[in-house]
Structure formats: structure tokens, C-alpha cells
Amino acid sequence: MKHSDTVILHDAFAFKGGGERLAHLLCRGLEADLAFGYRNKKTFNLDELSNNLINLESESKLPAWRTIKRLHTFRNKTKFLYKYKNVIYTGQNSSLAVANHSEGKNIYYCFTPPRAMYDLKESHLASQTPLVRLRHVLYNAFYQPLYENAIRKMDVILADSKNVQNRIHKFLGLESTLVYPPCDVDKFCWISPGDYYLSTARLIPHKRVDIIIQAFTKLPQKRLIIASTGPDEKKLKQLAEGFDNIQFTGDINDKEL
């Protein structure tokens, strides 16, 4: 298959997250090729995309090694980028590949600067065991200069929200252009309000779904549906235990949503 003029380079398709959805939509809308660190069955169906898929196969079952392997992969196994006029980097690790695309346009679509390295660093460190904290500090010391150097090589930096634009300016000292994520408006229509409140945030600490649950434990007459998964799922289900007005559905498809 002939390659496109544009390729989207995304960290990984490990689950159905907002970043993964955006990369998927960009590929479809721009008719771009898609390269990624790895994918698994829990994510979006990439095979429905009509252009080339490039799996860099950086997956590992060991969390720390998986991160190191992905950084190495983007830095050293993306020589193929020279074939493209435009490279759009999404995620937090893929930007390292900018060193392999000296000719053409480099565009960084930023969902956020790594929060564990900047605005949420102290809270992350405070919640960790001493050994994990040490690993976190060493990783930040290693990766932060690599990340910042890569971002400064971009021709264009896009931010997906005003908050992210402010973080880019505050922590990186760089200007960015605000471009809200695309939405296929033809797929949605107003039917009627439901008798519930809906949370689709991934179940990870900084999404603060625990605060939503705590609020609904005090509102037994109001229903809450949490339609997502994540590492904190077990803990959050324990927090909601005994409250019949709070329901977890797990990941659901777009039609159900």
C-alpha cells in the first residue's frame, strides 16, 4: 500500500482513552498512516482504518522495562519517518522520534505535558513507597531533558484545551495553538435527559473519580453510572460498596455510550 504524506505517531494503544480516540480520529480524518508503540485487544479497532498501520512492537509485561523499551523504540526505530512530509506526534513518548524527521513538518498535538513530571509530581511522589519514589525521581531526571529538547524541535505545538495550553506555557515556557479535539457531530443527537449522571473518566488517581463517588454516597436519590476502567477500579468499587445508586459498567462501545 502506498504511504500517505502524513503519519500520526502515538505512544501506544493499550486501552480506550481520550488520546487513543483522538489519534484514531486524526488518522481517519486526515487519511494519515498510523505508527504506535504497541496495541492490545482492549483498545479501538485499528484495522478499520484504511491507511498503513506501523506497529513498533515495544510492548513488555514489565512496567519499568516497557517504558524504557518504548523510549528506545521511538528514538532509534523510527528512521522510516523520512518518507513523510508531515509527522503528528501524540502522547508523551513519541516526541523523541522528532530526531529522525529533520525534513518536513513536525507537529506536536499535546494532550498535556507529563503530569507526574510537572504539576502532579509532588502528589505522585507523596503517594509512593520509597523504592517506587526513587525510581520515579530517577526516571524524571533522565526523561525530562529528553522530552523538553524534543518539544523544542517541533515546528508547531497544538494544545487540546485551554488548561493544557496554560501548562505548556507554565512548565515549558512555550507558546501553543489551541485546537480542540474533533467530534463526529453526525453520530450524536439529543433524545432526552436520563435519570442518572455519567462519568467516562479513566479510573486513575488524577481524574479524581473518587471525589465524584464520595459526592454520590451523600446523594442516595441520585444515580451515578461510571462507564470506564483503569488501575484504580478495585479501590473505587470498594469506595462505592453498599451504595446502590452507583453503578460500574466497565468499558462500553460507542453505540451503548
HUJO-V925889 format. One record per pair of residues at least 24 apart in sequence whose C-alpha atoms are under 6 Angstrom apart, sorted by the first residue. I is the first residue (numbers start at 1). GAP is how many residues later the second one is. Records with the same first field share a line. If there is no record, write none. Layout:
I: GAP, GAP
//
This chain:
4: 28, 29
5: 79, 80
6: 26, 78, 80, 81
7: 25, 26, 27, 80
8: 26, 80
9: 26, 27, 80
10: 26, 80, 81, 84
11: 25, 26, 80, 82, 83
12: 24, 25, 26, 27
13: 26, 30
14: 25, 26, 29
15: 27, 28
16: 27
95: 55
96: 54
106: 48, 49
107: 47, 48, 49, 50
108: 49
109: 49
110: 48, 49
111: 49
112: 52
196: 27, 28
197: 27
198: 26, 27
199: 27
200: 27, 28
202: 26, 27, 28
203: 26, 27, 29, 30
204: 26, 28
227: 24
//
